[in-house]
């Protein structure tokens, strides 16, 4: 019997010790006893080996064989993780967040890393609980490719910093399935089918959000959205409705289909919270409020906002109905424009009023933004134009002296568009009425006239050939090239009411107004100051050389009958 140098016989205890300490054996022991989940897959994604910790984390029973077990049936494989698993991808694949549930539906949030083993496509998977890794966090969710919770929190911190720097608001929406798969009778589906459903939900949410909105997956059946602009109750309400409507179509899955609804909680910075952690807590509380409203609902943390939204929806609904038959709902009043020296009427402006059912009179400051929100500016402007032209014709037919005064209509920018709801541009619409239209004055926003496109320039020329007078409205509140106005055929200018109020408070504004008025005079534009409400304002604009004055100080808006009565009393 051969004896080794140390006196031990071949195959004895020393040989057994050498075998145990062989690198391959040590590697096997290290693999099995690692305090992280480890698995080896081939290029087709089949599991070749797993350690016990990986079985525990992934929910693989200890007695289940790995034969033909596919990694795609074990955990969610989205676009980001799929790229990491691709055989041609070399090196470390980075950390990816995955959400796994055990047989009882208990959800776990885990981190997965993919490392290439060889050139044949073998991969080592490392699976750990989220809290175990304190270093760099993953940027993407493995299932959907959306931002991960850590990336979402980082984006929220940066968004709040921007909001503070620019003194503007932002909002967080927490979006959650009302019936997550494990509570929707879908536990009969295999795990990979639930992942497929969640991936479809994420795609639908992504499609209805803008590129600048931040969407991240925060857990199984929960997503977070950061909205930085615009952030108003109405805009956030609209976003929530789009997200809810994205769930309308059923989700088809192998083995069945399902209807899903969302609950959404909305919190705003800085109104509801002043930092990211508190903002997320407030959004979670708002999510709880939405659940109490029933499936498919959304709630603001500030409960008063929901009442505001409901009141706004009521207003828009009533307004839409009124716009379909405007003659039975809207009224016109007329405010005289007076000569600053004599006080005599030199023109009239038509103003629209809405006696809203059960709410009283609604004035342009509230009415016009709502009309814009509905996209019905052209419809309302055309009704006003038709009423004004008909009234002037009636005055002319009856010999009322009011027919000699220019009658102005303030148009919104959209009325100048060539492509309108009925395919009839403004000049074609006006041709329906007797020609010429001398005495009809169209007041157009000065900001719209500045930098006007070629199509609109041609439209203005056609309007002038029909006898229409053009006036630039709202000067003094927005930048505008004065020298361009005469070239557009503009013959008059109106100073914005806000300028009158600001001149009361600021010497600098008064100096600017003096220069603006002087420039308008040099260009030969007849100027009217609007919003003159006091004797002080009246005297000031007179000293500045403004020829026309409009405001309650001289005369409030009047109905057509009141105009006729006042004309007979005060005007020869």
C-alpha positions, 0 to 999 in steps of 0.5 A: 500500500502506497504511503504519502509523504506525511505517512497517510495512506492513499484515500485516507482522511487526509485525502477526504480533507483535500477533497472538501477544500477543493475550489470547486467544492468550496464554490458549491458550498459558497453558492448554497450557503450564501446569504443572498439568493443565487441562481444560474440560468442558461441562454434560454432562461431555464434554471440550472441551479438555485440555492435555498435562499433563492427558493425562499425569496422566489417562492419555489417549494423546496421539493420542486424540481427545476426541470424545464422551469423558466425564469419568465414564469418565476418573475416579471420580465420587463424591457429593462430586465429582458435586456440584461438577460439577453445572452449577448449583453456582457458584464453586470446588468445592474440592479432591478426592482421586482415584486414577488408574491408567495402562495398566500399573496404576501408581496415582497419587494426585491432587488435582482442583479444579472451577471454574465458567466460565459460567452454561451449565455449563462447568467448568474442571478442575485436576488436580495430583499430591498432593505438588505442593499444600502448602496446604489438603488435601481433606476428602473422597474424590472417589469415595466421599465418605468422608474423605480421607487428610489428614482421616483423619490429622487425625481420628487426631491428635484421637482420640489427644489425646482418648484421652490426656486421658481415659486410654482406648485407641483402635485403628486398622484398616487394611483392604485388598482381598486382590485389588485390581482390577488384580491380580484379573483385572479389568484387562479391565474399563474403569477406570470399572468398577473405580471402581464396584467400589471404591465398592460396597466402601466402601458395604458397609464403611460399613454395618457400622460405627457413625456414631462410627467414622471410615472413610476411603479411603486409596488404591485398595483400602485404607481406614482405620478409627478405633475409639475405644470400646469398645476391647477385643480382643473388640470389635475382633475383632468389628469385623474379622469384620463387615468381612470378612463384608460382602464375602461377597456377590459384586460384580456388574459389567458384564462379570462378577462378582467375589468379594472378601476383605479383609485387616485389620491392627489396632494399638492406642494406647497399647499398640502405639504412642504417636503417630499416625505410629507407630500407622499403621506398626504397623497396616501391619505387622499388615496384613502379618501378616494377609496371611501368614495367608491371604485374608480374615484379620485380625491384631493387631500384638500377636500374643499377642492373637490367641491370646487371641481364639482361646482366647476363641472356644473358651470361648464355643463350649464354653459355648454347647454347655453352655447348650443342655443345662445339667444335664449341664455346670453344678453348683451349690454353696451358701454359708451366710449366718451370723448375725454374733453366733452364727455360725449359718446363717440362709440360703443362696446358690446359686452356679453352677460350670462344670467346663469340659472340659480347663480345670478349674473355671470360676467366676462371675467368668469364666463370667458375663461370657461368658454375657452376651457370648452373650446367654444370661443368661436361659437360665442363670438359669432353669436355676439357679432350676429346680434350686434350687426342685427341691432345696428341694422334695426337702429338704422331702419328706425332712424335712431342716432345710435346707428351713427356710433362705431360699435365694437366687439371684442373677439378672442384670438381663436375667432381669427383661425381659418380652420374652425368648427364649421369650416367657415372663416370669419370673413365668410361668416360676415358675408352672410350679413348686409354689406358693407359693414362700416361702423362695425369695429373688431377689437383684437388682443394686441398680443395676438396681433404681434407676430401675426402669421401670413394667413391671419394677415390676409384675413385682416385685409379681407375684413378691412375691404368689407368696411370693418375697423380694427383696434388693438385691445389690451395694450400695456399688459403684454409686449407688442410691436407698436410699429407693426400695428398700422401695417396690419390696418389697425386704426385704434388702440385700447389701454387695458383696465389693469393699466389704469389700476396700476397707474394708481400705485406706481409712478413707474407705470405712469411714466411707461403709460406716458411713453406708450400713449405718445407712441400711439399718437405718433402712429396716428392710432386713436386711443381709448383708456378702458377701466376708468373708475374714478375722478382721479383716473379720469383726470390722469388720462386726460393729462396724458392726452388720451382722447377716449375714455371708457369706464363706470366713472362716465357711464356703466354698461347699459341695455339697448333700451337704456342706451336709446333712452339715455341717447334721447336725454343726453345726446343731441 
